[in-house]
Amino acid sequence: MHTTPKASPRNATRLMATTSTATNSTLADQVTALFAAQPVSGDNPVGKAARSALVGRLQGATPGRHSEPYWMPSGQTFLQLFFPNYHADPNQGAVTTATGLNDSWWSSFAVVTLCQAMYNITSNLRPQLKQPDINNQVSASNATLQPKLNALYSQLLRTTPNAVATALAAIPQGQWSQAASLYSSYLSNPAWISAKVAQAASHQWTDQTWELFHHWLKLQLLGMSNASIDALINQLIAAQLPVPASVSAGRWEAYLPWMSPLSLDWNDLKGPATPGILAQVCMTTPGAMWPSCMNEENSFEFTADGQPGNRWRAPPGGSCFLAGAKVLMADGGMKNIEQVHPGDQVRTRSGSAQVLATPTLVLQNEEVYGFNNLGFRFTGTHPFLTLNAASGQGAQLACVQPVDLMNTVPTLSALGIATLEPGCPPLMGWSGDAPTPLPVTSLQAQPCTGATTIHDLVVDFDHQGLSEYIVGDGTTMCVVSSEVPLFGVAPLAASALSSVMSGSWSTVQRTLQAVPADQWEEVLYQGLFTVSTYLLPDAIRAIQGNAPPPPMAAAPPAAMREMARGMASAMTAKTAAGTPTYDNAQGAYFAALTSIFGDEINDAINLGWRSFTPIGDLDATMLAVSVLSLELLADDAIPASESLTLEVQLGRGAAAVTRTLPPFGPLSSASYAQQFDQVLYFDNWRPSEPGTGVDTWTLTFKLRRQDGSALPLRGVTPLSALFEAGYRLCSAAVFTPEGAIVGQVQFDVRPLVPQLMVTEGQARSAWGASQASSFSQQLGTTMGALLAQRFPAAVQPYVPPNAPPP
């Protein structure tokens, strides 16, 4: 009985011998060896060399230099800051030749990929980075690069030590054309095709695509044109050779089985770049009593105005409407939103309410949105009420950019924030003096070029702390929320934040008076982020070093409502003619304080028993991780009827320790934010000196059902090597497997020793509502005084040198 021989390399030689009778036997042997040679798919030295060259080209293209204040010399390059051990890959030069992409293209790709890394690694900068735009550009750059990559792989297949390079080198270059013909005849050999058909039918041709792909590449190396290779492929298919579609004629050139992962992205940079991205940078300004230190400073600088990454960063904005949007007044009439003034009465769900303030902001080249082709436009973070708000069940708010709103206005996520898009929960329309369902059927985006003024209203708060009004195009009206926190959700934090504001605003205002208007807000945020590094821990240390005040009762809700009214009214000034007008600078300052410190102050009050005794990084023997909160978008697939657990894993390299928080939930009705305020102690942690080559410590957060099965959501964030302030507030973005961000975990870390862990446990048992109330008042006053003291030095590098002292 005739048996078709298996087409192994040894049998391949025997099968092809009949084609070489008229050919020099030495060349036949050489081509036979080349025919059998191919890299190992699981451990491919050529693929590794190609990817290493690509990553080296990407890192090496990092442009720009850190700017320094006028009294300091020029700073380091960003290449030195983010890739301090960078050395050009030996194959790096082949990348430009093979792909045809020039230095400018690679520089742009390096910038956006580094910004993608910053989005995934930073906590403070992340809310200002344009994640969708960044990801889209990384994908577009990969789409440009990938069709060109096989030219690089083919070149390295010839030069990198491997079986193909060895076999090819044995064939004299002058005989390559003859070798290509001989190689083609081997492929066309009926016996070889028959053997491959049998192998495929019995599922024994396990590397089918890999083998065929390399046959085409070896023909290319021998000088055969792609058109001739395509013609040969079609002939082989006609002869019944099973050729997978991915390596068929016209498609094999773009097939990248050796490129894993398929794309270049932030994961290729995070290893070496993480220390520089997270680094705390300190600067002592002339005449200052202490240095100003800022976490993630290199990242902020890389994306600052005039720096390479600025295109991918948007300064904090507001939730507002463009002029012309109609506001429903208490008397049933309509006014353009820009014509509404403090003191006016507007219609709300519960009747009428007084306008306390009329914030206005200026957008620079940003997008605004509309839906259902209605005649008004709004910013991506403006919160619309959904019809769920009437019942309190499900997501009560919706906006186009829910993650940005979550970061900008603390506490709103407690109501549940859905993405405003077709198919989202129906918005709360208003018709006939009653709520009506308003489904979203389409979404429109409109770019605004240049400076565009936008408007919001702060309306008197109801008993829950909500500030709402009704706005639309005059025909279709919607109920919306003002862009203010819910003071009722965190009353002690709201009171403390008010004290920070009143204790520091006059100093901040004087300090920034010489800053140009178009730079004012950026300098404000730069200064606040710099001060924030040590502000809270130093304030708590000052409080803990003093005798504890007598316990105090928390302020009643009515008093908190009056406080919120007072803060809103304080931002209204009068023109020379006596017309009420919004104090934009003071309003921007309050928004910045709320965004940067709101959650941090609330968590510090809830955990006021914690020890902030300074411990040298290298003396600490454990890491305290305070898991503060989990915020999830309302439209994510979270099982609403199930209790969940949050698993926290701290690891470095292959070693990791896991802690699990008590069950919580279910995340039903309005709540899509879970406050934990739980401290976990990890005694596997040890400090590490940056730049020593030791792996970065990483925190991973996983959600699990009660049966132990994991939800397809995960947050992963690398930690800084050192915590110079003895404390660091962080957040981990929560992603789906597809890479979509659906929320965040807020946490902070403190190096500790076991004795302090014991002390904390004792203090925790004695902590109660009256202690929290006293602590909150001290915290707000102390933070306000420290902020006023430190802010001038923090912004001195960004204030014109001839500016008068504050």
Secondary structure, DSSP 4 states (H G I P E B T S, - for coil): ---PPP--HHHHHHHHGGGGTTS-HHHHHHHHHHHH----SSS-HHHHHHHHHHHHHHHHT---B----TTS----BHHHHH-TT----TTHHHHHHHH---HHHHHHHHHHHHHHHHHHH-SSSGGGB-HHHHHHHHHHHHHHHGGGHHHHHHHHHHHSSSHHHHHHHTS-GGGHHHHHHHHHHHHH-HHHHHHHHHHHHTT--TTHHHHHHHHHHHHHHTT--HHHHHHHHHHHHHTT----GGGSTTTGGG--TT-SSSS--GGGTHHHHHHHHH--EEEPPTT-SS-EEETTHHHHHHTSTTSGGGGGB-------EETT-EEEBTTS-EEEGGG--TT-EEEETTEEEEEEE--EEEEES-EEEEETT-S--B-TTPPEEBGGGGTT-S--EEES-HHHHHHHSTTGGGG-EEE-STTSSPEEEEETTEEEEE----EEEEE--SEEEEE--EEPP-TTS--EEEEESSSSEEEEE-SS--TTTSHHHHHHHHHHHHHHHHHHHHHTTTS-HHHHHHHHHHHHHHHHHHHHHHHHHHHHTSPPPPP-PPPPHHHHHHHHHHHHHHTEEE-TTS-EEE-HHHHHHHHHHHHHHHHHHHHHHHTTT-------GGG--EEEEEEEEEEE-TTS---TTS-EEEEEEEEETTEEEEEEPPPB----TT--EEEEEEEEEETT-----TTS-PPPPEEEEEEEETTSPEEEEEEEEE--S--TTS-EEEEEEEE-TTS-EEEEEEEEEEEE-HHHHHHHHHHHHT--HHHHHHHHHHHHHHHHHHHHHHHHHHHGGGS-TTPPP-
